[in-house]
Amino acid sequence: MLTALNSPTILAIESSCDDTGAAILSQGNILSNVVMGQQAHRLLGGVVPELASRDHQRKVTLAVEEALIRAKIHMGQLDAIAVTNGPGLLGSLLVGLAFAKGLALALDKPLIAVDHLDAHVLAHFIGPRSPQFPFLCLLVSGGHTQLVLVRKPLCHEVLGATIDDAAGEAFDKGAKCMGLPYPGGPEIDRLAKQGNPLAFSFKFPKVQGYHYSFSGLKTALLYFLQAQQREDKDFIKNNLNDLCASWQKTIGDYLMTKLEMAVRDHGIQHLGIAGGVAANSYLRQKVVELGRQQGIETYVPAMEYCVDNAAMIAQVAGYKYGQAQFAPLTIEPYTRNLPKSGVMDL
């Protein structure tokens, strides 16, 4: 826990995708972290943006009220309002941002805008054990895959990123090809435990530097399954556990190739992984093994802070509050990653 966080009481709101989150940070501690999920997308096989934004409208007030109640904080005690303003789904971001703006205006409190990806990175500082700066973070979520060199709390350097799809999308699309429900990552992880990860193999895409590509991998899996099903219509059913284990190993090992390269090139002694895919058991195991082999410290946020949540938004907001990095009420959301070239002060 860093001392820069030891004064403000902040309400944070997260609505970048399909989970509505609200959290309270006070005196450097997360007092509450409320996440309200949406079930409709499971039936539809993926997040439907219009449905997501409408559900945020229904839940944002409830999430904020619940966060205040759990934290035993009332509105008058708040020093600032923080909110995710990107990247994410435009409609979803607009709901959270509009609510936060209105609350900041009504309470006459400063507004703090937080980048969703930076929040995933700094989720490592929620709790008693955290990395030392500089540290390397592999950020892997449903829509984003990045290798980030974190020099200090608000100064990150993106070393590499996916040039197309993200690791989380590869898990979800792979699961869909196998007839598994959405979200696919947890289901593949569960079934993979009973399978042989060496049963099937898929070639890694060739991408320069620390960058990734998952689009070709997804296509390779699709064509492989189609070819096998022409010979045996029950191929997926008869080999499901082995397919899940092999697909999980492919994605995890591919992520590790660039991570190992970055660790070696930058002489890193502290390594973390963050984002929803950081909950994958195989990836967590591989990162721990790398740390043991290289003699470096490894860190993974608690499960509740790997998925989308407002606690990580509050964490970043605590640092920004200390540097008076407040946003105007005219600030707008952005749906894609902000361009980051070299070292960025956030």
N, C-alpha and C positions, 0 to 999 in steps of 0.2 A: 504494500500500500504506500503510495507516495504522498508526501506531506503537502504537495500543491493542492490536494483535494480537501484540506481540513477545515474549510469554513462554510461554503454555501449549502443551502437547502434547495434542491432543484427537482422539479417535476419534468420527467422526460416522456415523450410520446414516440412510438414507433409504428409506422403503418406503410412500410415500403412494398409489401406484397400481400399476403393473405392472413397474416397474424396481426391482431390489434394488441399493442403492448403499451403499458404505462408503468413507470417506476419512480421511486423517490430516492434521491441521494442526499444524505445529510451528514456533515462532519466526516466526510470521507468514506462513509459506509452506505451500502445499499440496504435501505430499510424495507423496501417492498419491490416486487417484480411480478406484475400481472401480465399474463399472455392469454388472450382469447383467440382460439383457432377457429377455422371455418371448415365444416365437414362437406359442404356441397361439392367441392372440387374433387374429392375422392371418387364420387360417383361419376364425374365427368372426365376423369383421367388426366387432369391438369388444372392449373389455375385459370379461371375465366376472369379477365380484368374487370369487366362491368359488375359481375357478381361480387368480386372482392371489394370494390370501392363502396358498393351499397351496404355490404355487411360492416365495413369500417364505420359508416355513418351511424349504424344502429348500436355499435359497441364502444365507440371511443369514449363517450361520456361515462358509460358503466365501468370501463377499464380505469379511467382516471379516478373516479369515485372510490373504487375498490383499492387502488394503490394508496390513496390518502388514508383510507380507513385502516388498512393493514399497517401503515407506517405511523399511525396516530399523529398525523400532521394535518393541520387545517390550512386553507388557502392563504391566510394572512401570514403564515410562516415561510412561504416560498420566497426565494431570492431571485429565481429566474425560471423561465419555461424553455425547455429544450425539445427539439423535434428533428426527426430525419427529413432531410430535403432532397435526398437522392443518394445513389441511383435506385430505381425501382419502377413500379407501375405508376403511370402518371395520375390516374384517377385515385389510386390508393394514397399516394403521396399528398395529393391536394386535400384530401379529407383531414389527414393529420396536421398538415401545415396550416390549413384554414382554422382548425380548432385551436392550435397553439397560438396563432396570431391573435385570435379573438380573446383568448385568455390573458395573454401578455398585455394586450391593450386595456382590458377591463381591470386588471390588477396593477397596471402601471409598472410592470416588471420587464426586464430585458429579455429578448428572444435570442436563443442560441441555436444556430443551424448546425447539424451534424451529418457528416458523410457516413453512410451505412457501412461501407467497407472499412473505413478508419475505425469505426466502432467495433467491428469484429476483431480487428487487430488488437485494440486496447482492452478487449474483454479479458485478456490475460492478467490485468491488474485488479480484477475483482476477486477478492479473497486473500488469504494470508501468504500464498506463494506466488511469486511473479518473477519474470526474467529480468536480467540486468541489461542496460543499454550499452552498445547496440545489440540487437538480436534479430534473427531472421525468422520471418513468419510465412508459413505456407497457408494462404487463405483459400479455402475451398468451400464453396456453397452451391446452391442450386443454380445460380446464374452467373457466378464469378469464380475465376481461378487466377490467383496472382502469387508471385513470390515477392515479398516486401522486406526490405532492409529497414528496420525501425531504429533510427539514430537517437531519437528522444521522443517524448510523448506526442508532440505535434509536428514532428519532422520525419517523414517517411520517404523512402526511395523505392519505387516499383522497379524491380530488376527484370521481371518477365510476367507475361500474362497470356491467357488463351487468345488465339487469333480468331476463334470462332465460338464454338460451344464450350460450356463449362463441364467440370467433372460431375457435378450434381445432375446436369442434364443427361450425361452419358449413363449414369445409373438409372435415371427415370425412363429414358428411352429404351435402354436395354431391358428393363423390367417390362415395359409395354410390349416389346417384341416377344417376350416370353409369356405374355398373358397374365402378368402379375399386376396387382392394384397399385394405384398412386397413393402416396409417394413411393417410388420404387427402391430407393436406397436402403431403408430399414428392412424391407422384405428380402432383398438380395442378401444383405448381411446375415439375416436370420437363417435363410436356407443354405447359405454358403458354408455354415458351420458343419453341415452334414455331407458336404461334397468334396470332391477331389480337385484342388486348384490347378493341377497339372493335366487334367483331362483334355482340355482344349487350349489352344494358344492363338493369340492375335498379335500381329506385328505393330510395334509402336510407330506412330507418325514421325517423320523426320522434319523437325522444326529447329531452326537455328537458335543458338543462345539459350536463354532461360524460358523461352516461350513454349506454349503448349498448343495442341490442336486435338479436338475430340470429335469433330464432324466425321472424319474418315473412319475412325474407330467404330462409330455407331453404324455407319453404312456397311462396314466389313461384317459386323455381327448380324445385321439384317440379311445380307446376301448369304452368309454361312447358314443361317437358320432356314432360309427359303430353300437352299440347295439340299439340305439334309431332310427337310420335310417332303421333298419330292420323292425321296427314296423310302422314307418312313414317316407317315403322317403323325405318328405319336412320338416323334423324336424328342420334342421339347419335354413332354410329359415324362418320358422314360429317363431323361437325363437332366432334369431340372436342377437338382442340387449341384451336380458337377458343372453345369452351365453357369450357375450363379457364382460358384466358387472361382471358376476360371475367369469370369468377367470381372469380378471384384479384384482378383489378383492382377489382372491386366491394368485396370485403372490405377490401383494402388501402386504398382511397380513403376508405371509410367510417371506418376506424380513424383515418386522417389528419385528417379533418374536426374531430374533437374534440381531437385532439392539437394541431393548429394553433391552435385556439381557446384551449386552456390555455396554450400557449407565449406567445401574445399577451397574455392577461389577466394572467399572472403575471410577465411580463418575465424569463423564464428564459434563462440563458446556457449551461446544460449540460443535455443531453437524452440519455436512454438508452432502449433497448427491451430487454425480457427475456422469458423464457419460451420454450416450444417453437416458437411461431409466429414468434418473432424470427429464426428461421433461414430464414424465407421470403425469397427473393431480391428479390421486388418490394417488400415492405415495407421491407427494409433499404435498398434504393435510394431509396425515397421519403423515408425519415428522413434519409438523408445529403443528399438534395437540399434538404430543408427547412432543415437546418443551414447549408448553403451559401447559401441565399437569405436567411436571417435573420441570418447571421453568428454562429451559435452552435456550440458544440462538441457533437458527437454521439458516442455510445458504444454498442457492442454487444458483449456478452460473447462469448468464443470459443464455437464451436458446442457443444463438450462441456459447457459450463456453461449453455447455453440450455435443453437438455433436462433432465429430472429427474436429479439427481445429488447425491451426498453432500458434494461439495466446498463447494457453496453453503451447506449446513447447517453445516459446520464453520466457514465464514466468519462467519456470524451468531453461532455459539457462541463464537468468539474474542472478540467484542465483549461478549457477555453474561458471559463468564468474568471479564473485566476489571472488571465492575460487580457481581460476585458474584450474578448473577441465576440462581440454581439452583432446580431444581424438586423438589418432594417426590416420593417414590416412589409416592404415591397419585394422582399426576396421571393424567388420563384423556384419550383422544384425542377430537377433534371432527371432524365430517365436513364441515361448512360453514364459510364465512368467519366469524371472530369479528366481532361488531358493532364498527365503528369509526366514531365520530362525532367530527369535527374532528381535532385533532392528537392522535396516540396515542404515548405512550412505551411501547415494546414490552417 
